[in-house]
Amino acid sequence: CNNHDNWRMQTLAGSEQLRLCLAVISFWPGTPVHYAGDEQGLNTPGNALDGWAREELSASMAWRALSTTPSGNPADVDNFDMTSPSYLYLQRLNALRAAYFGDFESEQCDVLTTPETGSSEVLVFLRGCSDDSRIAVVANFHATETRNVSFVTPWSQGTWLSNALASSQHADYQVGIGSGSVAALVLLPLEVQVLVPGPVKSLPPTVAAVTPAHGAIIRQLSSTGSKLNVTVQFDQPVDQAQAQASVRFDGDSGHGFLCSAPASDGGCYQVTLSVDLGSLADGVYSIEVDQGVHATHDPALSTDTVFRSTFVVAVAEESTVLANMAINEQPGLICNYLTQLCHKAVGAEWYRVQHMGGSWTEWRRYEEVSTWQAELGRAVLVQYHSQGSSSYIVGDCVSSGGARCYARYHPEMFLRTDDNDWGMKDEGR
C-alpha cells in the first residue's frame, strides 16, 4: 500500500484508505508486503527520498517537529505497540489469510474471479485454495458515498456469509445469498468486507490489551501500601494455567499472575498481577507473554507471537528524560566543574555524547555519572537509547561565570519538499 517513494497513504488521505488497501492486498494473489510503520499507522508527512517517512528505521528528534496527533508524533518514542489498533488489524488479516488459504499448496489458490458489480468504485473478487475455503472481498473505494452492491457468488441460495473483519461485538453480521446465488449488501464509504460462508474460522488467540498501556508514564505513586494492577487481556478464552505461567513482568515469570476474568468454558480472558507501588524504582518495565498459550475451545490454536510491551515509572522529579520527550535542555547535565556529566535518564540502556558541532562518541553503557571534559561556551549533547528508540536527546551549556548558553540543535525544524527547495525556505515550516 505504501513505499518509500511516496507520502504514506494515511497521511494524504486518511487511515480508512489504508485499512481498505491492507485488506485488499492481504487476500490478493502474491505475497503482501507492508511498508515499515504501517502496522502502527505512522503518518509523518513526506517520503523517504527526502529524508522523511522512515520512522521505524531512524528514531530521530525530527519526528518531534511534525506532530501527527494532539499529543505529538508516535514515531518520537518506542512506537512498536502490539496492542495498537493498526497492529491488531494487520495481525487479524494475517491470521485470516493463514486460516483460509493455508499453505497455498493448491493451484486453485492462484485463481481469482472478479464478478461484475455495476459500479466502477466497487471492487469484488473471490479466491480460495479449495471449494470450502473461498472468500469474497468487497471494497467500496468511494471516499464519501455509500454503494449498494450485488454480485454473483459460487454459493447456493440460503447460504449465510459472515464478515470476517467484523469486531467481536458485531460478529453476527451476515449477508444472505439470494436467488441466482446473488449476494446483495450496502457498503459505507471506504468500507471493506471479507465475506466467508458460515461462521468465521477460529483464529489463534492474541493479546488484545495490557495495563499499564504501552508507553504509559506512571508519575505519581499513592500512599504506602498502594497497588498497581498489571493486566494482560486476551481476545478469547485461553488455558488458565498456561496464561498464568507464560506472562512475565519485568523479565520474571514468578511474580504470580492470577486469572481475573474467568470464562464459562474454564478458560481465562485476563490475568492480573497486583504490584506494590513502593517496590517499583524509576525506570522502564516490561510485560511479556510467551508463544504457545492455547485457546480453550481449540487446543490446536495458540498464541504464535512473543508479545512485549513497556511502560515507564518516573516518580522522582526529573528522574528520567524518558518520561518527557519535550525536554531538550537539561541544566545540570554538565556537572562537577565541567569534568563530568550527571545523567537523568533512568531506564536508558546506552548513551553517546558530542560537543556541539563535533562527532558523536561510540555508544556507551548507561551510567548515572560519566567523565566528560566540557568547554565553556560550547554545548554538550547527549543521546540516550532505550527500548528501541534513540530519540531522547538533551543538551547543556555553561559559559564563563556559570551562566547558561544555548544547548539545542535548532530552534525550529522544517519539512523538506520539492515545493520549498528542500527546506531552504520558510514555507517548509
N, C-alpha and C positions, 0 to 999 in steps of 0.2 A: 504493500500500500504506500509505503514511503521509501525514500532513498536519500543519499547524501547530496544529490544534485539539486534537489528542490526543497522548498519550505515544507514542513510537515503538514499533512492534510488537515489535522486538527487545529493547526494554527491559522490556516487560511479559511477553513470552512466551519469546523466545529467537531466535537467529539463524536456526534452521531454519525457523521460521514465516515469517520474512522471505524466505528463499530460495524457499520454496514459492510465496509470493504473487507475487514478482517473475517467476517462470517463467509463472504463470497469466496475469498481465496483459500479459506480453510478446507472447503469441500470441492473446489475446482481441481481438475486433474493437475498433477505435478506436486512438487514439494513447496508448501507455503514458507516463505522466508520473511521474517519480520525485522524491521529496522530497529536497532537498539534504542530503547527509550519508549517505544510504542506500548510495551507491556505495562508501563507506568503512566501512559497518557501525557508524557512530557511534551511541551508545546512552545519551546523557546523560539522566537522569530528568527528568520534567517536560515541559511543552509550550510552544510559542512564545507562547501567550497569557499565560502567567505569567512570561515572560522567559527560558525555557529551550528546549532542543532546537532552537536555531538556530546550531549550532556552525559551520556553513560560512559563515554570514553575519556573524558577530561573534566574532572571536577575542578571548577575554577571560580574565582571571585567574579568573573564576567557574568555569570548567571544572576548574580545579585542585582546587577544593573537593569535587568529585564524581568520585572515582576509579572508573573502569568496568573497568579491567584491573589486574592486580597491579603494573604499572609506572606506573599513573596513568590519565589520560584522554587518548586520542589527539587530542582536539579542542584540547588545550592548546598544540599546536605546529602547524607546517605539516603538515597531515594529508592533503594530496592525493597519496596514494601510488598510482601507476599500476600497481604490482605487488601490491597488497593482494588477498587472496582475494575480497573483495566486489567490487572494481573489475573484476577479471578475469572473475568470474562474470557480471556485468552486461554486460561487453563481449562475452562469448560469446553471451549471449542476444540482444543486438542484431545480432550477425553472423548468427546462425541465422535471425532474423526476416527480415533482408535477403536471405539466400540462398534461403529457401523461399517468401517472399511477394513478393520483387522490388519492383517499383514500384507494386503494388496497382492495376494498370490494368484488372483484370477484375472484373465484378460478382460472380463466384464467390468473390472474396476475402471478401465480407461474409456468405457462407453458413456458418452454424455448426450443427453437429449434435451432439446430446448423447445418445449411446446409453445405455440402461439398464444399470446396474451391479449392482443389488440391494443397494447399501449407501448409506446417507444420508451417510456420512463420505467417500465417494469421488466425485470429480468427473472425468468423462471428456468431452472434447469434441474434435471433428475439424474441421479447417479447412484450406483451401488455395486458392490462386489459379488452380490448374489441376489436372487429374487426377493428374499426375505429381509434384506438389509438396505433396500432402496430408500433414498431420502429425496425430498423436494426442497430446494432452496428458492425462496420467493422474496424479492427485494424491490422496494419502491425507491427509485433514485431521485424522485422529485422532492425538493427541499421544503416546499410549503403546501403541497396539495395532497389530499387523500386519494387513493386509487382503488376502484373496485376491480378485482382480478378474478378471472375464471380461466381454467386450463384443463386439458385432458390429462388424466393420470393413468398409471398402469394398475390401479387398484379398483376393485369392483364396487358397485353401488352398495351403500350401507357401511363401508369401511370408515372408521374414525381415525383422523390424523391428529397427532399431538405436536405442539410446538416445542421442540427440544431445547430452545433457547429461553423458554419462559422460566421466570424465577419460581422458587418452590411455592410461594403463596398464590401463584397463578398457574400451577402445574396442570390444572384441569381444563385449560384452554384447548378446545378441539375444533377441527374442521371436518364436516361430514362429506363423504363422496356421494354425489347425486347421480341422476340418470345419465347414461353415456360415460360413466367414470369421470365426470367433471367435478373438480373442486372449485368452490367459489368462496372468496373471502375479501375483507376490506383491509387495506394496508394504510397505516398512517404515514405522513411524510417521513422519509428516510428509515422506514421500518423494514426489518428483515426477519423472516421466519425460516426455521429449519423444520420441515414437517416430516414426521415419521409415522408409520402405521401402528396403531395401538399405543400402549404405554411406552414412554421413553425407556430405553435400555438402562440398566443400572450402571452407574459410573463409580470409579474409585472414590473413597472419602477424601476430603480435603480439609485443611484448616481454614475456617471462614473468618475468624476474628480472634484477636487477643486483647487483653488488657494487662498493663497499660498498652495503649496503641503504639504501633511502630513510630519511633522518633519522638515519643512523648517526653516532655520535660517535667520532672517532679521537683518543684522548687520549695515547697513548704511541707514539712512533716508536722503532724499534730502532736499532742501531748505524749508523754512517755507511756508506752504500752499500746499505742495505736497500731493498727494493722494496715497493710497494703495487700489487696487481693490480686494475685496474678492468675489470670484465667486463659484457657485455650478452648475455643469453641469449634466443633466440627460441624460440617454441613449435613451430617446424617449420623445415626447412632453407630458407635464403634465399640469394640470389645473393651469393657471397662478396665480389666486388669492390664491389658496392653497399653491403653491410653495412659493410665496412671504411671506405668513403668517407663514409657517412652518419652515423656515430657521432661525436659531439663531446664532448670533455672540457673542461669549464670554458669553453665557447663556441668552442673551436678544433677544427676537423676535421683539422688537420695533425699530430696527435700520433703517428699510426702504429698504429692498432688492427690486430691480426692475427687470423686465424681460429685459434681454439684448440680447436674441436670440429668437425672436418670431417665431412660426411655422405657416405654412399656414392654419392649421386647427383651429387656435385661441389659441392653447396651447403655451407652452414655453419650450425651451430646456435648458435655462440657466438664472439664476438670479444673479445679481451683487449688491454689496454694496460698495460705494466709501467712504473710511475712511480717515480722516485727520491724516496723519502720526504723526503730532505733538501731537496728543491726546493719542498715544499709549506709555505707560510706558514699561520698560523692563519687560519681563515675558512670561508666556505661555498663548496663546489664542486659543479658540476652535471654530470650525464651526460644527453646528449640524443641522440635518434635522429630523423632526418627522415622524412617520409612518402615512400612510393614505393619501399621496399625489396621487391623481388619474391620470391615463392616460387619455388623451383627446379622444383617439379613442375607449376606452372601460372603462367607469367609474367603472366597476366591478373590475378592476385591480388597485392596488395602492401599493405604497412602503410598504413593510411588515417588514422592519427592521429600528430601530432607527440608524441613521448614525452619526458618530462623527469623527472629525479629529482635529489635533492640530498643531500649529506652534509656534516658539519662536521669540520674539523680543529681541535683545541684542545689543543695540546701544552703551551704555556706555562701555568703555574698561574694560574687565574682570568683567562685572557686574554679570555674572552667569556662573557657570561651566556647566549648561545645554546646553550651546551653543558650548561647546568644550570638546568633550569626551577625547581628548588627554591630558587634564590637570590632572595630578596625584599629583603634588606637588603645594602647594599654599602658597608662602611666605606671611606672614601677617595674616594667619588664626589664629595663636596664637598671641594674642594682649594684650595690656594693662598690661604689666609686668607679663605675664604668667597667668593672672587671668580670661581672657575671650577668647572667640572665635569670630572673626569677619567674618561672613559668606558672601560669594559671590555666592549665588545660587538662585537668584531671580527666582520665578516660582516654586520652590520646595514647597512641602506641609508638608513633615516630614523630620526629620534627626535623626541620632543617632551617638554616639561618643565612641571611645575607646582609651586608651593608648595602643601603640603597644605591643602586647603580652597579653593584658588583655581581659576583656569581654566587649561586646557592652552594652551600656545603653539601656533602653527601647526607643522606637520611641517617639520623641517629636515633637510638632508643630513647624514649621519653624519660626525662628526669625532672624533678622539681626545680633544681638549681644546676646550671651548667656554666662552664667557663667560657667567657667571650670578652674580648677587649674592644669595647665600643669607642667611638671617636666623638668628641664634642662637635655638635652641629651637624652630624651625619646620622640619618635614621637607620635603625636596625629593624628588619622584618623577620618574623618567624612564621613558618608554615607548619601546621600540625596535621597529622594523618590519623583518622580514626574510622573504623567500621567501613572501609572502602571509599571514604571521601577525604580529600586533602584540600578542601576549600576554606579551611579555617586559617586565616592569615591576619596577624596583628602586628603592630609596629610601635616603636617608642623612639623618642629623640630628645636628647638633652643638650642644651647649649651652655656656653660659659655662664657662670653664676647660678646654674641649676634651673634656668628657665627651660620650658619645653619648646620644641620646634616641630615642624610638620613631619608626620610619620606615616603617611599612607602613599599608596601607588599613585592614584589620580583622584582629583576632586570630583570628576564625573567620568562616565564611560559612555561610549556611543556605539550604536548598531551600524556596522558597515554594510552598505548595499550599493548596487550599481547606481541607484538614484542619488547618492550623495558622495560620489567619488571615493568610495571605500572608506568612509568615516573621516574624511578630511574637512567636512563642513559641518556646521552646527545643525543642519537639517536632519542629521542622523541621530539627534539627541533622543 
